[in-house]
Amino acid sequence: MQVVQYSSFERVVKKLHANAKQDLDKAVKELMHNPHAGELKKGDLSGIRVYKFKMVHQLTLLAYSYDELNESLILLALGSHENFYRDLKK
């Protein structure tokens, strides 16, 4: 499976500490095994899934989409719940 990262996602990941990156890696591996684990969004965000997980004891949201035809996981955004969906719409 191919994993593609948007530039906005890469910028957030670059700022993370090593222990936070480990939690993120576990979440991405989980999505690679089960790409339908995240909650499918509706309306303006249709086609996007959001996977919720704990990163350093804090709830974190990971927005992604899954292309079944090419079997690629596209990582869109990462962050806390505050303003997450508003920023994702941009």
DSSP file (Angstrom, degrees, kcal/mol; ACC not computed):
  #  RESIDUE AA STRUCTURE BP1 BP2  ACC     N-H-->O    O-->H-N    N-H-->O    O-->H-N    TCO  KAPPA ALPHA  PHI   PSI    X-CA   Y-CA   Z-CA
    1    1 A M              0   0    0      0, 0.0     2,-0.4     0, 0.0    71,-0.2   0.000 360.0 360.0 360.0 137.7    0.0    0.0    0.0
    2    2 A Q  E     -a   72   0A   0     69,-1.8    71,-3.1    68,-0.3     2,-0.5  -0.757 360.0-155.6 -93.4 135.7    1.2    3.5   -0.9
    3    3 A V  E     -a   73   0A   0     -2,-0.4     2,-0.4    69,-0.2    71,-0.2  -0.960  10.0-170.8-114.5 124.0    1.1    6.3    1.7
    4    4 A V  E     -a   74   0A   0     69,-3.0    71,-3.3    -2,-0.5     2,-0.4  -0.935   6.1-155.7-116.4 136.0    1.0    9.9    0.4
    5    5 A Q  E     -a   75   0A   0     -2,-0.4    71,-0.2    69,-0.2     2,-0.1  -0.933  12.2-134.2-114.3 132.0    1.3   12.9    2.7
    6    6 A Y     >  -     0   0    0     69,-2.4     4,-2.2    -2,-0.4     3,-0.2  -0.445  28.9-113.9 -72.1 156.6    0.0   16.4    1.9
    7    7 A S  H  > S+     0   0    0      1,-0.2     4,-2.1     2,-0.2     5,-0.1   0.852 117.1  55.6 -63.2 -34.8    2.4   19.2    2.6
    8    8 A S  H  > S+     0   0    0      1,-0.2     4,-1.4     2,-0.2    -1,-0.2   0.880 108.4  48.6 -65.4 -36.5    0.2   20.6    5.4
    9    9 A F  H  > S+     0   0    0     67,-0.3     4,-2.3    66,-0.3    -2,-0.2   0.916 109.7  52.0 -66.5 -44.2    0.4   17.1    7.1
   10   10 A E  H  X S+     0   0    0     -4,-2.2     4,-2.1     1,-0.2    -2,-0.2   0.872 105.7  55.0 -61.8 -38.2    4.2   17.0    6.7
   11   11 A R  H  X S+     0   0    0     -4,-2.1     4,-0.7     1,-0.2    -1,-0.2   0.895 110.1  45.6 -62.9 -40.2    4.6   20.4    8.3
   12   12 A V  H >< S+     0   0    0     -4,-1.4     3,-0.8     1,-0.2     4,-0.4   0.916 112.7  50.2 -69.2 -42.5    2.7   19.3   11.4
   13   13 A V  H >< S+     0   0    0     -4,-2.3     3,-1.4     1,-0.2    -2,-0.2   0.859 102.3  61.7 -64.7 -35.7    4.6   16.0   11.7
   14   14 A K  H 3< S+     0   0    0     -4,-2.1    -1,-0.2     1,-0.3    -2,-0.2   0.800 102.7  51.7 -61.2 -29.1    7.9   17.8   11.4
   15   15 A K  T << S+     0   0    0     -3,-0.8    -1,-0.3    -4,-0.7    -2,-0.2   0.527  89.1 106.4 -86.9  -6.4    7.2   19.7   14.6
   16   16 A L  S <  S-     0   0    0     -3,-1.4     2,-0.1    -4,-0.4    -3,-0.0  -0.369  70.6-117.4 -76.9 151.9    6.3   16.6   16.7
   17   17 A H     >  -     0   0    0      1,-0.1     4,-2.1    -2,-0.1     5,-0.2  -0.355  33.9-101.7 -77.6 166.9    8.5   15.1   19.4
   18   18 A A  H  > S+     0   0    0      1,-0.2     4,-1.7     2,-0.2     5,-0.1   0.884 121.0  50.3 -61.5 -42.3    9.9   11.6   19.0
   19   19 A N  H  > S+     0   0    0      1,-0.2     4,-1.5     2,-0.2    -1,-0.2   0.852 110.7  50.2 -68.2 -32.3    7.4    9.9   21.4
   20   20 A A  H  > S+     0   0    0      2,-0.2     4,-2.0     1,-0.2    -1,-0.2   0.874 107.5  54.1 -70.2 -37.0    4.5   11.6   19.5
   21   21 A K  H  X S+     0   0    0     -4,-2.1     4,-2.6     1,-0.2    -2,-0.2   0.852 104.3  55.6 -65.1 -33.7    5.8   10.4   16.2
   22   22 A Q  H  X S+     0   0    0     -4,-1.7     4,-1.9     2,-0.2    -1,-0.2   0.922 108.2  47.2 -63.7 -43.7    5.8    6.8   17.6
   23   23 A D  H  X S+     0   0    0     -4,-1.5     4,-1.8     1,-0.2    -2,-0.2   0.882 112.5  50.4 -64.3 -38.2    2.1    7.1   18.4
   24   24 A L  H  X S+     0   0    0     -4,-2.0     4,-2.5     2,-0.2    -2,-0.2   0.906 107.6  53.0 -65.7 -42.3    1.4    8.6   15.0
   25   25 A D  H  X S+     0   0    0     -4,-2.6     4,-2.3     1,-0.2    -2,-0.2   0.888 108.0  51.3 -60.9 -39.5    3.3    5.7   13.3
   26   26 A K  H  X S+     0   0    0     -4,-1.9     4,-2.0     2,-0.2    -1,-0.2   0.910 110.6  49.0 -63.1 -41.9    1.2    3.2   15.2
   27   27 A A  H  X S+     0   0    0     -4,-1.8     4,-2.0     2,-0.2    -2,-0.2   0.903 111.1  48.9 -65.5 -41.4   -2.0    4.9   14.0
   28   28 A V  H  X S+     0   0    0     -4,-2.5     4,-1.9     2,-0.2    -1,-0.2   0.890 110.4  51.1 -66.8 -38.9   -0.8    5.0   10.4
   29   29 A K  H  X S+     0   0    0     -4,-2.3     4,-1.7     2,-0.2    -1,-0.2   0.887 108.3  52.5 -64.0 -38.2    0.1    1.3   10.5
   30   30 A E  H  X S+     0   0    0     -4,-2.0     4,-2.2     1,-0.2    -2,-0.2   0.907 109.9  48.5 -62.6 -41.4   -3.4    0.6   11.9
   31   31 A L  H  < S+     0   0    0     -4,-2.0    -2,-0.2     1,-0.2    -1,-0.2   0.828 106.8  56.3 -69.0 -31.4   -4.9    2.5    9.0
   32   32 A M  H  < S+     0   0    0     -4,-1.9    -1,-0.2     1,-0.2    -2,-0.2   0.871 112.7  41.6 -67.1 -35.4   -2.8    0.6    6.5
   33   33 A H  H  < S+     0   0    0     -4,-1.7    -2,-0.2     1,-0.3    -1,-0.2   0.845 134.3  19.7 -77.3 -34.6   -4.2   -2.7    7.9
   34   34 A N    ><  +     0   0    0     -4,-2.2     3,-1.6    -5,-0.2    -1,-0.3  -0.726  65.9 177.5-137.1  84.3   -7.7   -1.4    8.1
   35   35 A P  T 3  S+     0   0    0      0, 0.0     3,-0.4     0, 0.0    -4,-0.1   0.630  80.6  59.9 -67.1 -12.0   -8.3    1.7    5.9
   36   36 A H  T 3  S+     0   0    0      1,-0.2     4,-0.1    -5,-0.0    -5,-0.1   0.178  73.5 102.0 -99.3  17.8  -12.0    1.9    6.8
   37   37 A A    <   +     0   0    0     -3,-1.6    -1,-0.2    -6,-0.1    -6,-0.1   0.810  65.4  80.7 -70.9 -30.6  -11.3    2.3   10.5
   38   38 A G  S    S-     0   0    0     -3,-0.4     2,-0.4    -4,-0.2    13,-0.3  -0.314  92.6 -97.9 -77.7 161.3  -11.9    6.1   10.5
   39   39 A E  E     -B   50   0A   0     11,-2.7    11,-1.9     1,-0.1     2,-0.4  -0.661  36.1-127.1 -80.7 125.9  -15.3    7.7   10.5
   40   40 A L  E     -B   49   0A   0     -2,-0.4     9,-0.2     9,-0.2     2,-0.1  -0.593  26.0-140.2 -76.0 128.3  -16.6    8.7    7.1
   41   41 A K        -     0   0    0      7,-2.7     6,-0.8     4,-0.4     2,-0.2  -0.476  12.0-150.6 -90.6 160.7  -17.6   12.4    7.0
   42   42 A K    >   +     0   0    0      4,-0.2     3,-1.3    -2,-0.1     2,-0.2  -0.718  54.9  15.9-122.5 171.3  -20.6   13.8    5.2
   43   43 A G  G >  S+     0   0    0      1,-0.3     3,-1.6    -2,-0.2    -2,-0.0  -0.462 128.3   5.3  72.8-129.0  -21.5   17.2    3.6
   44   44 A D  G 3  S+     0   0    0      1,-0.3    -1,-0.3    -2,-0.2    -3,-0.0   0.779 138.2  47.2 -61.2 -28.0  -18.5   19.5    2.8
   45   45 A L  G X  S+     0   0    0     -3,-1.3     3,-1.9     3,-0.1    -4,-0.4   0.040  78.6 149.5-104.1  25.2  -16.1   16.8    3.9
   46   46 A S  T <   +     0   0    0     -3,-1.6    -4,-0.2     1,-0.3     3,-0.1  -0.328  65.6  29.0 -62.9 140.6  -17.6   13.9    2.0
   47   47 A G  T 3  S+     0   0    0     -6,-0.8     2,-0.4     1,-0.3    19,-0.3   0.319  99.0 107.2  91.7  -6.8  -15.0   11.3    1.0
   48   48 A I    <   -     0   0    0     -3,-1.9    -7,-2.7    -7,-0.2     2,-0.3  -0.857  53.3-157.4-106.4 139.2  -12.8   12.1    3.9
   49   49 A R  E     -BC  40  64A   0     15,-3.2    15,-2.7    -2,-0.4     2,-0.5  -0.867   3.0-151.9-111.9 149.6  -12.3    9.8    6.9
   50   50 A V  E     -BC  39  63A   0    -11,-1.9   -11,-2.7    -2,-0.3     2,-0.5  -0.987   5.4-162.3-125.5 124.1  -11.2   10.9   10.4
   51   51 A Y  E     - C   0  62A   0     11,-2.7    11,-2.3    -2,-0.5     2,-0.5  -0.911   8.6-152.7-107.0 126.8   -9.4    8.5   12.7
   52   52 A K  E     + C   0  61A   0     -2,-0.5     2,-0.3     9,-0.2     9,-0.2  -0.852  27.3 150.7-103.3 132.7   -9.3    9.4   16.4
   53   53 A F  E     - C   0  60A   0      7,-2.3     7,-3.2    -2,-0.5     2,-0.5  -0.959  46.1 -97.2-152.0 167.1   -6.4    8.1   18.5
   54   54 A K  E     - C   0  59A   0     -2,-0.3     2,-0.5     5,-0.2     5,-0.2  -0.796  31.5-176.2 -93.3 126.4   -4.4    9.0   21.6
   55   55 A M  E >  S- C   0  58A   0      3,-2.9     3,-0.7    -2,-0.5   -35,-0.1  -0.961  78.6 -19.5-123.0 111.6   -1.0   10.8   21.0
   56   56 A V  T 3  S-     0   0    0     -2,-0.5    -1,-0.2     1,-0.2     3,-0.1   0.940 128.6 -52.3  52.4  52.8    0.9   11.4   24.2
   57   57 A H  T 3  S+     0   0    0      1,-0.2     2,-0.4    -3,-0.1    -1,-0.2   0.663 118.8 108.1  62.1  22.0   -2.3   10.9   26.3
   58   58 A Q  E <  S-C   55   0A   0     -3,-0.7    -3,-2.9    -5,-0.0     2,-0.2  -0.992  76.8-110.2-129.2 136.6   -4.2   13.5   24.2
   59   59 A L  E     -C   54   0A   0     -2,-0.4     2,-0.4    -5,-0.2    22,-0.3  -0.459  41.6-174.8 -65.1 127.7   -7.0   12.8   21.7
   60   60 A T  E     -C   53   0A   0     -7,-3.2    -7,-2.3    -2,-0.2     2,-0.4  -0.961  16.0-142.7-128.7 143.6   -5.7   13.5   18.2
   61   61 A L  E     -CD  52  79A   0     18,-3.2    18,-2.0    -2,-0.4     2,-0.5  -0.893   8.9-165.5-110.1 136.7   -7.6   13.5   14.9
   62   62 A L  E     -CD  51  78A   0    -11,-2.3   -11,-2.7    -2,-0.4     2,-0.4  -0.970   7.7-157.0-123.0 113.9   -6.1   12.2   11.7
   63   63 A A  E     +CD  50  77A   0     14,-2.5    13,-2.6    -2,-0.5    14,-1.4  -0.764  28.0 148.2 -92.9 134.1   -7.9   13.1    8.4
   64   64 A Y  E     -CD  49  75A   0    -15,-2.7   -15,-3.2    -2,-0.4     2,-0.3  -0.964  33.9-142.2-153.7 166.3   -7.2   10.9    5.4
   65   65 A S  E     - D   0  74A   0      9,-2.0     9,-3.0    -2,-0.3     2,-0.5  -0.959  14.9-142.0-131.9 156.1   -8.8    9.5    2.3
   66   66 A Y  E     - D   0  73A   0     -2,-0.3     2,-0.9   -19,-0.3     7,-0.2  -0.974   1.6-155.9-124.4 122.9   -8.4    6.0    0.8
   67   67 A D  E  >> - D   0  72A   0      5,-2.8     5,-1.7    -2,-0.5     4,-1.0  -0.849   8.5-173.4 -98.0 103.4   -8.2    5.4   -2.9
   68   68 A E  T  45S+     0   0    0     -2,-0.9    -1,-0.2     1,-0.2     5,-0.0   0.823  80.0  59.1 -68.8 -31.3   -9.3    1.8   -3.3
   69   69 A L  T  45S+     0   0    0      1,-0.2    -1,-0.2    -3,-0.1    -2,-0.0   0.935 121.3  24.0 -64.7 -47.1   -8.4    1.7   -7.0
   70   70 A N  T  45S-     0   0    0      2,-0.1   -68,-0.3   -68,-0.0    -1,-0.2   0.435 103.3-127.0 -96.2  -1.0   -4.7    2.6   -6.5
   71   71 A E  T  <5 +     0   0    0     -4,-1.0   -69,-1.8     1,-0.2     2,-0.4   0.952  57.9 147.5  49.8  57.1   -4.6    1.2   -2.9
   72   72 A S  E   < -aD   2  67A   0     -5,-1.7    -5,-2.8   -71,-0.2     2,-0.6  -0.968  43.7-146.6-125.4 140.6   -3.2    4.5   -1.6
   73   73 A L  E     -aD   3  66A   0    -71,-3.1   -69,-3.0    -2,-0.4     2,-0.7  -0.918  14.9-158.8-104.1 119.2   -3.7    6.1    1.8
   74   74 A I  E     -aD   4  65A   0     -9,-3.0    -9,-2.0    -2,-0.6     2,-0.6  -0.889   4.4-152.4-107.9 111.4   -3.6    9.9    1.5
   75   75 A L  E     +aD   5  64A   0    -71,-3.3   -69,-2.4    -2,-0.7   -66,-0.3  -0.737  21.6 169.6 -87.3 119.1   -2.9   11.7    4.8
   76   76 A L  E     -     0   0A   0    -13,-2.6     2,-0.3    -2,-0.6   -67,-0.3   0.890  52.4  -6.7 -99.4 -49.6   -4.5   15.1    4.8
   77   77 A A  E     - D   0  63A   0    -14,-1.4   -14,-2.5   -68,-0.1     2,-0.3  -0.985  46.1-162.4-153.6 157.1   -4.3   16.7    8.3
   78   78 A L  E     + D   0  62A   0     -2,-0.3     2,-0.3   -16,-0.2   -16,-0.2  -0.996  36.2 100.2-142.9 136.3   -3.4   16.0   11.9
   79   79 A G  E     - D   0  61A   0    -18,-2.0   -18,-3.2    -2,-0.3     2,-0.1  -0.977  63.2 -61.7 171.0 179.5   -4.4   17.9   15.0
   80   80 A S        -     0   0    0     -2,-0.3   -20,-0.1   -20,-0.2     4,-0.1  -0.297  57.2 -99.6 -79.5 172.2   -6.5   18.3   18.1
   81   81 A H  S >  S+     0   0    0    -22,-0.3     3,-1.6     2,-0.1     4,-0.5   0.787  91.4 105.5 -66.9 -28.3  -10.3   18.7   17.8
   82   82 A E  T 3  S-     0   0    0      1,-0.3    -2,-0.2     2,-0.1     0, 0.0  -0.380 107.6 -21.0 -62.1 117.4  -10.2   22.5   18.2
   83   83 A N  T 3> S+     0   0    0     -2,-0.3     4,-2.2     1,-0.1    -1,-0.3   0.586  99.7 130.5  60.7  14.2  -10.8   24.1   14.8
   84   84 A F  H <> S+     0   0    0     -3,-1.6     4,-1.8     1,-0.2    -2,-0.1   0.940  72.4  40.8 -63.5 -49.5   -9.8   20.9   13.1
   85   85 A Y  H  > S+     0   0    0     -4,-0.5     4,-1.4     2,-0.2    -1,-0.2   0.855 113.6  54.1 -71.2 -34.8  -12.8   20.6   10.8
   86   86 A R  H  > S+     0   0    0      1,-0.2     4,-0.6     2,-0.2     3,-0.3   0.936 112.5  43.4 -62.1 -46.5  -12.8   24.3   10.0
   87   87 A D  H >< S+     0   0    0     -4,-2.2     3,-0.7     1,-0.2    -2,-0.2   0.819 109.0  58.9 -69.3 -30.7   -9.2   24.1    8.9
   88   88 A L  H 3< S+     0   0    0     -4,-1.8    -1,-0.2     1,-0.2    -2,-0.2   0.816  98.2  59.5 -68.5 -31.1   -9.8   20.9    7.0
   89   89 A K  H 3<        0   0    0     -4,-1.4    -1,-0.2    -3,-0.3    -2,-0.2   0.724 360.0 360.0 -69.9 -21.0  -12.4   22.6    4.8
   90   90 A K    <<        0   0    0     -3,-0.7    -1,-0.3    -4,-0.6    -2,-0.2   0.486 360.0 360.0 -73.7 360.0   -9.9   25.1    3.6
